[in-house]
Amino acid sequence: MTQNHLEYHKVWECMNDLESAFNEITVIEGLVNYIEDAVVNEEQMEVVDAIHALKAYLPIFTRKYDKASKRAWNNTVGALHPETVPHIDL
């Protein structure tokens, strides 16, 4: 049997980074609400601008969350069972 060792500080940091990346979804929520209000008020240029911002931000959010998720996985589940869980390259 392999001895499992997790470093509290490293796990905390990884999970905090994951939560921070996920919390950025509030930016997307804000843009969606902004677009909705602009549609209701028939402000077409506001809609167009907000959609451009959303399209620009979404790939950044996705990459950041993907990286944080993989790091958290590697430093929790992967650290507990390194012989059975494949390492996910960042």
SERO-4910 file (N, C-alpha, C, O; in steps of 0.05 Angstrom, whole numbers):
BEGIN
 pado doro    nc1    nc2    nc3   cac1   cac2   cac3    cc1    cc2    cc3    oc1    oc2    oc3
  Met    A     17    -24      0      0      0      0     18     25      0     37     27     15
  Thr    A     11     44    -17     26     69    -19     17     88      2     -7     91      7
  Gln    A     35    103     14     28    123     33     20    149     18     35    158      1
  Asn    A     -3    159     24    -13    183     11     -6    207     28     -8    207     52
  His    A      3    228     14     11    252     28      1    277     13      8    281    -10
  Leu    A    -15    292     26    -25    317     15    -14    340     32    -15    339     57
  Glu    A     -3    360     19      6    383     34    -17    403     36    -28    413     16
  Tyr    A    -25    409     61    -48    426     66    -46    452     50    -65    460     36
  His    A    -24    466     53    -21    492     40    -25    490     10    -38    507     -3
  Lys    A    -13    470     -2    -15    467    -31    -43    460    -40    -53    471    -60
  Val    A    -57    443    -25    -85    436    -31   -102    461    -28   -119    466    -45
  Trp    A    -98    476     -6   -114    500     -1   -110    519    -24   -129    531    -35
  Glu    A    -85    523    -32    -79    542    -54    -92    534    -80   -104    550    -94
  Cys    A    -91    508    -86   -103    498   -111   -133    501   -111   -145    510   -131
  Met    A   -145    495    -89   -174    497    -87   -183    526    -87   -204    533    -98
  Asn    A   -167    543    -75   -174    572    -75   -171    583   -103   -188    599   -111
  Asp    A   -151    575   -118   -148    583   -146   -172    574   -163   -181    588   -180
  Leu    A   -180    549   -157   -203    538   -172   -228    555   -166   -244    561   -184
  Glu    A   -233    560   -141   -256    576   -133   -255    604   -145   -275    615   -155
  Ser    A   -232    617   -145   -228    643   -156   -234    643   -186   -247    661   -197
  Ala    A   -225    623   -200   -230    621   -229   -260    617   -234   -271    629   -252
  Phe    A   -273    601   -218   -301    597   -221   -317    622   -215   -337    628   -228
  Asn    A   -309    637   -194   -323    661   -187   -323    682   -208   -339    701   -208
  Glu    A   -305    680   -227   -305    700   -249   -329    697   -267   -333    714   -285
  Ile    A   -345    677   -262   -369    673   -278   -388    697   -272   -406    702   -288
  Thr    A   -385    710   -250   -402    733   -244   -398    755   -264   -417    771   -270
  Val    A   -374    757   -276   -370    776   -298   -388    769   -322   -400    787   -334
  Ile    A   -389    744   -328   -406    735   -350   -436    740   -343   -451    750   -360
  Glu    A   -443    734   -319   -471    740   -310   -477    769   -313   -499    777   -322
  Gly    A   -459    786   -305   -463    815   -307   -466    824   -336   -483    841   -342
  Leu    A   -450    813   -354   -453    820   -382   -479    810   -394   -492    824   -410
  Val    A   -488    786   -386   -514    776   -395   -536    794   -386   -554    801   -401
  Asn    A   -535    802   -361   -556    821   -350   -555    847   -365   -576    859   -371
  Tyr    A   -531    857   -371   -528    882   -386   -541    879   -414   -555    897   -423
  Ile    A   -535    857   -427   -547    852   -453   -577    851   -452   -591    862   -468
  Glu    A   -587    837   -432   -616    834   -429   -629    862   -425   -649    867   -438
  Asp    A   -617    879   -409   -628    906   -405   -627    922   -431   -645    936   -438
  Ala    A   -605    919   -445   -601    934   -470   -622    924   -491   -632    941   -506
  Val    A   -628    899   -491   -649    889   -510   -676    900   -503   -690    910   -520
  Val    A   -682    900   -477   -708    910   -468   -710    940   -475   -732    949   -483
  Asn    A   -688    955   -472   -688    983   -478   -682    990   -507   -680   1013   -515
  Glu    A   -680    969   -524   -675    972   -552   -650    988   -558   -650   1005   -576
  Glu    A   -629    983   -543   -603    997   -547   -585    978   -562   -568    964   -549
  Gln    A   -587    977   -588   -573    957   -604   -543    959   -602   -530    938   -600
  Met    A   -532    983   -601   -503    985   -599   -492    975   -572   -470    964   -571
  Glu    A   -508    979   -551   -500    968   -525   -500    938   -526   -482    925   -514
  Val    A   -519    926   -539   -520    897   -543   -496    887   -558   -482    868   -549
  Val    A   -490    900   -580   -467    892   -596   -441    895   -580   -424    876   -581
  Asp    A   -437    917   -566   -413    920   -551   -410    899   -529   -388    888   -524
  Ala    A   -432    894   -515   -431    874   -493   -426    846   -504   -411    830   -491
  Ile    A   -437    839   -527   -432    813   -539   -403    811   -547   -391    789   -544
  His    A   -391    832   -557   -363    831   -564   -346    827   -539   -327    811   -539
  Ala    A   -353    840   -517   -339    837   -492   -341    808   -482   -322    796   -473
  Leu    A   -365    797   -484   -370    770   -475   -354    750   -492   -342    731   -481
  Lys    A   -354    753   -518   -339    735   -535   -309    737   -530   -295    717   -532
  Ala    A   -299    761   -523   -271    764   -517   -264    752   -490   -242    741   -487
  Tyr    A   -281    754   -470   -275    745   -443   -278    715   -440   -263    703   -425
  Leu    A   -297    703   -453   -304    675   -449   -280    656   -453   -276    639   -436
  Pro    A   -264    659   -474   -241    641   -477   -220    644   -455   -207    625   -446
  Ile    A   -217    669   -445   -198    673   -423   -208    660   -397   -193    646   -384
  Phe    A   -234    663   -391   -246    650   -368   -243    619   -371   -236    606   -351
  Thr    A   -249    609   -394   -248    580   -398   -220    569   -394   -216    549   -381
  Arg    A   -200    582   -405   -172    574   -402   -163    575   -372   -150    556   -362
  Lys    A   -170    597   -359   -163    600   -331   -176    578   -314   -163    566   -297
  Tyr    A   -201    573   -318   -215    553   -303   -204    525   -309   -201    508   -291
  Asp    A   -198    519   -334   -188    493   -342   -161    488   -328   -156    466   -318
  Lys    A   -144    508   -328   -117    506   -316   -120    501   -285   -107    484   -274
  Ala    A   -137    517   -273   -141    514   -244   -154    487   -237   -147    475   -216
  Ser    A   -172    478   -253   -185    452   -249   -164    429   -251   -164    411   -234
  Lys    A   -148    430   -271   -128    409   -275   -108    409   -251   -100    388   -241
  Arg    A   -100    433   -243    -80    435   -221    -93    424   -195    -80    410   -180
  Ala    A   -118    431   -190   -132    421   -166   -134    391   -167   -130    377   -147
  Trp    A   -141    380   -190   -144    351   -194   -117    338   -188   -116    318   -172
  Asn    A    -96    347   -200    -69    335   -196    -60    336   -167    -47    317   -158
  Asn    A    -67    357   -153    -57    360   -126    -76    350   -104    -70    353    -81
  Thr    A    -98    338   -112   -116    326    -93   -120    297   -100   -107    279    -88
  Val    A   -137    291   -119   -143    264   -127   -118    250   -137   -112    227   -130
  Gly    A   -103    263   -154    -79    252   -166    -58    247   -144    -43    227   -146
  Ala    A    -56    264   -124    -37    260   -103    -44    237    -85    -27    224    -73
  Leu    A    -70    232    -82    -79    210    -65    -74    183    -77    -68    164    -63
  His    A    -77    181   -103    -73    155   -117    -57    158   -142    -67    154   -165
  Pro    A    -32    166   -140    -15    171   -163    -11    147   -181     -6    149   -205
  Glu    A    -14    123   -169    -10     98   -185    -34     92   -203    -31     77   -222
  Thr    A    -57    102   -196    -81     96   -212    -93    119   -227   -109    115   -246
  Val    A    -87    143   -219    -98    167   -231    -77    180   -249    -56    187   -240
  Pro    A    -83    182   -275    -63    194   -293    -59    223   -287    -78    238   -280
  His    A    -35    232   -289    -28    260   -285    -38    276   -309    -35    268   -332
  Ile    A    -51    299   -304    -61    316   -325    -41    338   -330    -36    354   -311
  Asp    A    -29    340   -353    -10    360   -359    -23    388   -361    -45    391   -372
  Leu    A    -10    407   -349    -20    434   -351     -8    447   -375    -13    470   -381
***
